[in-house]
Amino acid sequence: MPSSDPDPPEFTRIEWDAETGGRRRPAARTLGFVLALAAIGALLAYDLTVAPSKTIPPLEWDVRQVGWIVLVSLAVLARYVLVPLVADRERTARHVRAFLSRPAGALSLAYLVAFAVLGLLGPDAFQFTYAKPSQNLQPPVFGSVNMSVTDGYSCLGPVVDGYCQGTWQYPLGTNYIGENVIEHLISGIHIAFKAGISAGVVMAVVATVVGTTAGYYGGRVDDLLMRYVDIQQTIPAVVVYIVVATLFLGNVENISDGGLFAFVLVFGLLDWGGVARLVRGEAMQRRTAGYVRAARAAGASDLRVIRRHVVPNSTATIVTALTRRIPLLILAQVGLAYLELNRTRPASLGGVIRFGLRPRYMPWHAKWWTTLWAVLVIVGLVVAFNVFGDTVRDVLDPREEVQ
């Protein structure tokens, strides 16, 4: 007789494991996560009370507003992504082999890893220089530009038939005030990384809590939460941010990353409705699965069932949804920065593009290198996230394991 279980055991990724001896102890990973959050809280308290205008010794950190959200986001990713992968080495190795067997997915992962490394460590790894007006609009190493474009300033490379050739001193060229394009690009990647990782994690946490609660309990709880999501989605986060930026950030001279902090809070707390609906659908399917019924029959609480079985089995949906939302968040920040509604120091990729178009009287094709690299980074990021999300969805599909 065929089983009526909508999710038979061979298709499940995480089986129910009974408590032994009726005792419950906090897992080492949970304890480590709590200690990490406590350490971040202690550093925040020190920064606010003891040394508000100084760096944090001995690391010499000058952590600003959004930097604290980044630290918490990294702790969340370590607890709920990296640690589970390391703990289940056999399953992780199987997923890695499946992932690497897809060349497009492997290339997208390599691009995202390089982006994350540059975004996290780039500003500290590179010794940034000051603007040098005498070296303005130097072409990239493989390009050339008419000497008239440099406003009569010197050419660092050889001059051939009236054209200034690029040099390895500035592999990607300089902008109109002599700043290294590579340095601007790394600064923009740093801002994009902070915006994407911070807003994405905030969005993921809220969407997972709301979507799982609505899908698991159903009934009036589901109706109430989903009606709230409907109301929230009628007010676009970008409109809320524009109002906030106009009222509170327009006259601030020392912006630092205040505009980015407001961006993370507004988009992270108001733009999660679509992800919550996807998580809700997964939770509605999982709550009737055999391993969930077995856990409840053995006396497991709703919180434990949700935490140990419903949410982990929704990982593929959550990750895929985030890989769609994070590039949109970065694009939103780039667009707002280009319109000077999200001013950050250093400049974001939107600021790099806007700055690269100066001076206005000079056509774009005469100084194409000042904006092209930022555009290519953004395009590559959107494509990489989409390909990575599709590959992760295929790899984490339970039916793939059966095959």
Protein Blocks (a to p, Z undefined) as FASTA:
>chain_A
ZZfbfbdfklpfbdcdddehhiacddfklmmmmmmmmmmmmmmmmmmmmmmmbccdfklp
acdfklmmmmmmmmmmmmmmmmmmmmmmmlmmmmmmmmmmpmklmmmmmmmmmmmmmmmm
mmmmpccddddfklghiacfkbccdfklnnopacfbdceehiacddfklmnopafkopaf
klmmmmmmmmmmmmmmmmmmmmmmmmmmmmmmmmmngmmllmmmmmmmmmmmmmcfklmm
mmmmmmmmmmpmblmlmmmmmmmmmmmmmmmmmmmmmmmmmmmmmmmgmklmmmmmnopa
fklmmmmmmmmmmmmmmmmmmmmmmmmmmmmmmmmmmnopaccddddfklmmmmmmpcfk
lcfklmmmmmmmmmmmmmmmmmmmmmmmmmmmmmmpmklmmZZ
